[in-house]
Amino acid sequence: MNYSNLSKRELLHTRAEKVAQLEQIHTDGKTKISAENEKTWSSTVADIEEIDYHIRQSNLNQIKADQVVSSMEINKSNADKYLKRGGRSASGNFLGKVIKATQNSSEEFRGLTSSSGSTLLPQDRIQQTIMDLESQNDLGTAGARFMLIEQNHQYPRVTGKGTAYYQAAELDQITDSSPTITSVKADLKDVAIRFIISNQLLLDASENIEVVLQNAMIEKMNQTVLESVFSGSGASGQPTGLDNLSNILTVDAGGTKLTDYKYHIQAVKKLLDANMRMENLSVFGSPDSLSQLENLSDTTGQPIMQPKMVDRLPQFYTSAIATNYGATTDETKLYFGDFNRMIVGYQGPFTIMTDQSASKLATEVILYYRYDLMYLSPDSFCRVDNIETGLPA
């Protein structure tokens, strides 16, 4: 029987029935247990062990769900849609409230605000803000891990896979076949985001202004992360993106447009050859790439269906991917990979600095924070280069 589809209550009820069966077998076999009952006893014990496993999993899932509900007040799996409808964020729109408070002398943030006007987000609000970032970022949906990290903290990664040794005869020496394990170190980058907001707006707007300000900052922070993930130079204070990552897999489109899905298939094949799991792969592209793919048709004008391999991939399209690559013609790229093997690491405190611009009756807001990108396995990603932009003729 498949117990994975049963609720916890059904599991407990079924377990009680199984235990009753064992008690009955024990009662019936006080003098001698039959071969048939012995077989039933063994299978029933195995069933109880499996039921216990699913009960433990149910308890763990409930604990995780309770943690999410208590901290976010919404189901995290639906957070993205919820927030885009103007729902409550995990951090309770804390960033927006801090900014609005600059105009109403709120006592709420006095203990967090320095004499210079800077406000430091407390630790719990930092964690909740990172949850907001993850829930509204396609990287989070694709599996990338958003977390708090420390400067210079090292994360282990496997750069060379081990090999198995078959012992041909007893006492043969086993050849060293250990994988190569190195590390990637966090090197946090300093980032500041600047807004200028009308004082009249801060004074007169309804409470919804907190949601608007919060979402504007989260959106800008996420756009910054997305751009750096794909094209970060690794120099001039920027994190290293997939364009400049060493040992990443590549496919060359040769300066041509996407007239079919062959480059998708080639990229996925390279990742599967590197022992990536198909169900963990995703693809990111530019809106230009999407328009090319949606415009594909056969000789009769009928749309070309995606191959099953491609159709299984979660697909994301974002303006964070550039369309100005190439020397003689504008080009764009596609990025495939297992984004579970990427860490988007932040370090607190997040600092909000405000300054009044008297001549403009405005408030200048600067949000300062630090983050870095870490790739636990560069060959978990494949980049398709040199895709010409524009619709096919």
N, C-alpha and C positions, 0 to 999 in steps of 0.2 A: 504493500500500500504506500502511496505517496503522501507523506505527512507534511510536506513543505507548504501545502496550500491550506492547511487547517489553521484556524485561529487559536490563540492561546487557550481559550476556554474549551474548545474542541479537543485540543491536545491533552489537557488535564483530564477531561472526561474519558477519552480513549485510554489514557494511562491507567486510570482507575479500573477500567474494564479489564485491562491486561493483567493488572495485579490480582484482581479477583480470579482470573483464570488460573494464575499460578497457585493461589491459595486452594482452589478447588482440586487441582492436580495433586497438591501436597496432601490434602485430606483423603482423596481417593487412593493414593499410593502409599499409605502409612505402612502397609505390610510389604507391598512390592509394586514398583512402578512399571507400567507396561512400556514396550518399545515405542508404541505410538505416542503415549503421553510424554515419554522422554524427548521425542522429536518435537512435540508441541511445546514442551517446556523451553527447549533451546531457542526455537523461533520466536516465542513470546518474549524471552529475555532480550533477544536481539531487537525486537520491536520496541521494548521499553527504553533501551539504550538510545535508539534513534529518536524516539519521542522526547527523551530528556535533552538531547542535543538541540532539537528545535525549540524546546521551552527555554533553554539558555539563550539561544539566539533571539528569541522573542523578547526576553528580559533585557538583553543588551540593546536591542533596537528601541525598546521603550525608554531606556535610560538616555540614549542619544536623542530621541525625539523630545523628551522632557527638557534636556539641556538646550536644545534649539528653541523650543517654545518659550522657555523662561528667559532666554537672552534676546531672542529676536521677536517674539510675540506673533510670529507668522511661520508657516511651514517654509523652510529654506528652499525646498525643491520648487516652490512657486514664487520665491521671493522676487525674481526678476520681473515677472508679469505684474505682481502686486505693487512693486515700487514704481513701475512705469505708469500705473494708474493713479499714482499719487498717494499710495499707502504709506504706513509708518515704516521707517527704516529701522535697522537693527540698533543703531545708535540714537534712536529717537530724534532724528534731525538735529543732533547736537551741534554740528558745525553751523547750520543755519541759525540756531538759537544764539550761539555765541556772537555771530555777526550782528544780528538784530539787537542784541543786548547793548551794543555800543551806543545806541540812540535812546535807550530807556533806563539807563543806570540800574540794570537788574542786579539784585543782590545774589542771584543764583551762582554767578561765576566769580564773585569777589575773591574767594579763597584760591582760585586758579589763575588769577590775573596779576601780573607783576606791575611795578610802578611805571614801567615803560609802555604799558598797555597790551603786552603780549599775553595770550592765554594758552596755557599748556593743557592738553587733553589728558585726563586721568587714564590710568592703565586700562580700566574696563571699557572706557569709551574708545580707546585706540583699537582694542580687539574687536569691538562692535563695528567700528568704522571699516576695518579690514574685511569684516564679513559683508558689509555693504558693498565694498569694492568688488569682492569675489562674486556676489550674487548678481551684480549688474555688468559683469565683464564676460564676454564670450570665452575668454581663456579659462575662466572658472568652470563654465559649462563644459568645455573640452577636457577638463580634468586637471588643469594646472593648480598647484597648491599655493594659496595665499596665506602667509604666516608672519608672525613676529620673529625676527632673527637678531643675532648679535654680530657686531663688527668682527671680522676675522674668524668667525665660526666656520669650521670645516665640515663639509658633508661628504661621506664616502661615496665613491662611484666605481663601478667596474669598467675598466678600459680595455681589458683583454680577457677573453673568455677561456676558462679552463677546458681541459680535454680529459676524457675518461681513459683509464688504463685497464686492459684486460690481462689478467694474470694467466699466462699460458701453462705454467707448471707451479707446483707448490714451492714455496720459499723463494720464488723469483722476486727480485727487487722491484718495487713499485716506482715507476718513473714520476718525477715531480711534474704535476699537471695543474698547479694552482692557477687560478685566474689572477690577472693583474688588478689590484685594488689601489686606487689613488684617492684623491679628494679634490673637491672644488671649494674654494674659500670665498666667503662673503666679503665683498669690497664695496661698502655702501656708498651710493652717490647722493649728493645733495641736490634737492629739487625745490623750487619755489614757484607757486602759481599766484598770479596777481589779478585781482578784480577791482573795478571802480564802480561803486553803487551810489545812487542818488540818496541823499539824506531824507528827502521828502518821501521816497519810496519806503525806506526803512521805518519811518515814523507812521505813515498812513496806511501801509499795506496790512491786509488781514494776516491771521496766523499762517495762512498758506505760504507766505513769503519764506518761512523757515524751510518748508519742503522744497521750494524753488531754489533757494540758495544751497541747500544740502545737495540736491540732485545736480546742480550746476557744477559744484566742486567735485563731486564723485565722478561725474561724466568727464571732466577735464583731466582728473587724475588717471582715470582709466584709459583715456585717449593717449595720454603721455606714455603709459605702460605699454599699450598696444604698439605704438610707433617704435618704442625702443626694442620690443621683442623682435620685431621684424627687421628694423634697419639701424639699431643702435650701433654706433661706430666702435665702442670700446675705448674711445679717446675723448679728449675735451670734456671730461666729467660725465660721459654717457656710459650706460651699461653696454655690454656686448650683445648684439642681436643676432638673429639667425643668418643675416647676410654676412656676418663677419665671424661666425663661430667655426673654429677649427674642427676638422674631422666630420663635418656634417655631410650627409649623402646629397648628391646633386643629379639633376637631369637637365639637359640642354635642349631648349625648344628651338634654338637656332635662328632666333629673330622672326619666327612665324607666328601667326595667329592660332587660336584654338579652333581647329576645324573638325576635331573629334576628341575622343577621350584617351588617346594613346599615351599622352604624358601623365595623366592620372594613373593609368594602369602601370606604367613604367615606375613611377614613384612608389606606388603601393608595393609592387613586386620587390623593389630594393629594400623596403622596410621589412617585408616578410622574410626576405633572404637574411636579414640581420636579426631574425628571431623575434620580431615584434609581433604582438597579437592583433589580429585583424579588428577585434571588437574594441580595442583601445585607440584606434587611429582616428584622426580628424584632419580636415583640410581647411586652410584659410586662404582667401583670395581677395582681390580688389573688386569693386563694383564693375570695373571694365571686364574682368574675367567672367563675371557672372553674365553680363550682357552678351558676351561672345557665345557662351555655352547655351544660353536660352534662345539664341538666334539660330542654332544649328537645325538644319532640316535636310531631308533627302531630296532626290530628284523630282519627287511629286509635290514637294512643298510641305510634307508632313514633318512634325518635330521629331528629332532623333532622341530616342530614349537613352537614359544613362545605362551603361552596363551594370550588372548586379553588384560587382565589386565596388563600383563608384557609388551606387545608390545606397549602399550600406554605411557610407561614411557620413558622420555629422559634418555639415558644411557651413562655414561662416564667411561672410563677405563684409569687408570694412574699408573705409577710406584711409585707415591707418597704413595700408599697404600702398606704396608709392606706384606711380605710373610714369615716372620720368627717368627710368633706368635706360641705359643704351646710349651709344655715342652718336649714331646717325638717325636713329628712330626712337620714338618713345616706346618704352617697354615696361612690363610689369612682371610679377612673379606669383607663384603658388607655393604654399608651405604645408607640407604633410608631416604628421608625426604623432607620437604618443606623448601628449602634453601632460600626462600624469608624471612624467619625468622632468618637469620644469617646476622650479620654485620661484615665486614672486615674493621676495622677502622685504619686509618693512621694519624699520626701527623707530620706536618712539623716543621722545614725545613728539607728537604732531603739534606744531606751534602756529597759532593764528595771531598775526600782527596787524593792527589797525592803525590808520593815521588819517586825521581829518584834513581835507583839502578845503580851506575856508573860501577860497576864491571861486570854487566850483560847487560849494554846498554838497560835497560828496565825501564818502568814506572810501579810502583805499584799503583793501584787504589783501594780505599776503599769507598764504598757507605754505609753511615750510615743513618738509619731511625728508626722510632718507630711505632709499630702497636699492635693491640689486636683483639681478636675474641670475639664476644658477641652473645649469643643465646637467642632470645626473648621468646622462648618456647621450653624447652628441650624435651617435649613429641611430638614435631614436627619431631623428628628424631628417626630412628630405626636402630640398628646395628645387623647384623648377624655375630655371633662369631663362631670360631672353624671350619672353612672350610679347610679341608685338601688340600694341594697343589698337583699339578701334574695331568696329564690326567687320567680319569677313565680307568680301565683295559678293 
